[in-house]
Amino acid sequence: MAEHPKLVLILGDISVHAFRRAFERFPDRCFNVGVCEQTMVGAAAGFAKEGFLPVVHTIASFLVRRAYEQIYVDFGLQELAGIFVTVGAGGSYAALGPTHSCGEDIRLMDQVPGMVTEIASRPYVEKYLREAVGHRQLTYIRL
């Protein structure tokens, strides 16, 4: 965020502790909207329309299942740049119930116009993030 003053971080109440330093250093560009996934995507689209590059993060099932239409319409159809990063895809959180599983995330996000999808293991996360930021492209990164 220090390198890119137009980056905005928007969390859906996930990983807030992991981003505590970003919230401290850039309080005007870091937001935790809570469990309001559609609102999170709409807010991200608003930032994107104003020239910011939003990085949106939450659990895959919450983002892809609950806010898919907003991603498709607000980002894909409007050709906006944004980076969507998720955790817990597939059955990673299956013990928490069916609302926490999402094996179809890549298949769905591949349908969003202009979306680049990546499945990232730890060594590739920074590479994919830097590419998405550098190219200001619409990207889905499944961790």
For each residue, the residues with C-beta under 8 A, 3 or more apart:
1: 4 5 7 9 22 25 26 29
2: 25
3:
4: 1 7 53 133
5: 1
6: 51 52 53
7: 1 4 29 52 53 54 55 133
8: 29 30 31 44 47 52 53 54 55
9: 1 19 22 26 29 30 31 54 55 57
10: 31 33 40 43 44 47 54 55 56 57
11: 14 15 16 19 30 31 32 33 56 57 58
12: 32 33 34 35 36 37 40 56 57 58 59 62 63
13: 16 32 33 34 35 58
14: 11 57 58 59 62 87
15: 11 18 19 57 87
16: 11 13 19 20 23 32
17: 20
18: 15
19: 9 11 15 16 22 23 30
20: 16 17 23 24
21: 24 25
22: 1 9 19 25 26 30
23: 16 19 20 26 27 30 32
24: 20 21 27
25: 1 2 21 22
26: 1 9 22 23 29 30
27: 23 24 30
28:
29: 1 7 8 9 26 52
30: 8 9 11 19 22 23 26 27
31: 8 9 10 11 43
32: 11 12 13 16 23
33: 10 11 12 13 36 39 40 43
34: 12 13
35: 12 13 62
36: 12 33 39 40
37: 12 40 41 58 62 63 66 67
38: 41 42 66 67 70
39: 33 36 42 43
40: 10 12 33 36 37 43 44 56 58 63 67
41: 37 38 44 45 56 63 67 70 71 74 75
42: 38 39 45 46 70 74
43: 10 31 33 39 40 46 47 54
44: 8 10 40 41 47 48 54 56 74 75 82
45: 41 42 48 49 54 70 74 75 78 80 82
46: 42 43 49 50
47: 8 10 43 44 50 52 54
48: 44 45 51 52 53 54 75 80 81 82
49: 45 46 78 80
50: 46 47
51: 6 48
52: 6 7 8 29 47 48
53: 4 6 7 8 48 81 82 83 133 136
54: 7 8 9 10 43 44 45 47 48 82 83
55: 7 8 9 10 82 83 85 129
56: 10 11 12 40 41 44 63 82 83 84 85
57: 9 10 11 12 14 15 84 85 86 87
58: 11 12 13 14 37 40 62 63 86
59: 12 14 62 63 86 87 88 93 100 102
60: 63 64 86 87 88 89 90 102 105 142
61: 64 65 66 88 89 93 99 100 101 102 105
62: 12 14 35 37 58 59 65 66 67
63: 12 37 40 41 56 58 59 60 66 67 71 84 86
64: 60 61 67 68 71 86 102 104 105 108 109
65: 61 62 68 99 102
66: 37 38 61 62 63
67: 37 38 40 41 62 63 64 70 71
68: 64 65 71 72 108
69: 72 73
70: 38 41 42 45 67 73 74
71: 41 63 64 67 68 74 75 76 84 109 112
72: 68 69 75 76 77 111 112 113
73: 69 70 76 77 78
74: 41 42 44 45 70 71 77 78 80
75: 41 44 45 48 71 72 78 80 81 82 112 114 115 138
76: 71 72 73 79 112 113 114 115 138
77: 72 73 74 113
78: 45 49 73 74 75
79: 76 113 114 138
80: 45 48 49 74 75 138
81: 48 53 75 136 137 138
82: 44 45 48 53 54 55 56 75 138 139
83: 53 54 55 56 129 132 133 138 139 141
84: 56 57 63 71 109 139 140 141
85: 55 56 57 129 140 141 143
86: 57 58 59 60 63 64 89 105 140 141 142 143
87: 14 15 57 59 60 92 143
88: 59 60 61 92 93 100 102
89: 60 61 86 92 102 103 105 106 142 143
90: 60 101 102 103
91: 94 101 103
92: 87 88 89 101
93: 59 61 88 96 100 101
94: 91 97 98 100 101
95:
96: 93 99 100
97: 94 100 101
98: 94 101
99: 61 65 96
100: 59 61 88 93 94 96 97
101: 61 90 91 92 93 94 97 98
102: 59 60 61 64 65 88 89 90 105
103: 89 90 91
104: 64 107 108
105: 60 61 64 86 89 102 108 109 140 142
106: 89 109 110 117 119 140 142
107: 104 110 111
108: 64 68 104 105 111 112
109: 64 71 84 105 106 112 115 117 140
110: 106 107 115 117
111: 72 107 108 115
112: 71 72 75 76 108 109 115 138 140
113: 72 76 77 79
114: 75 76 79 137 138
115: 75 76 109 110 111 112 138 139 140
116: 132 137 138 139 140
117: 106 109 110 139 140 141 142
118: 124 128 139 140 141 142
119: 106 142
120: 124 125 128 141 142 143
121: 124 125
122: 125
123: 127
124: 118 120 121 127 128
125: 120 121 122 128 129 141 143
126: 129 130
127: 123 124 130 131
128: 118 120 124 125 131 132 139 141
129: 55 83 85 125 126 132 133 141
130: 126 127 133 134
131: 127 128 134 135 137 139
132: 83 116 128 129 135 136 137 139 141
133: 4 7 53 83 129 130 136
134: 130 131
135: 131 132
136: 53 81 132 133
137: 81 114 116 131 132
138: 75 76 79 80 81 82 83 112 114 115 116
139: 82 83 84 115 116 117 118 128 131 132
140: 84 85 86 105 106 109 112 115 116 117 118
141: 83 84 85 86 117 118 120 125 128 129 132
142: 60 86 89 105 106 117 118 119 120
143: 85 86 87 89 120 125
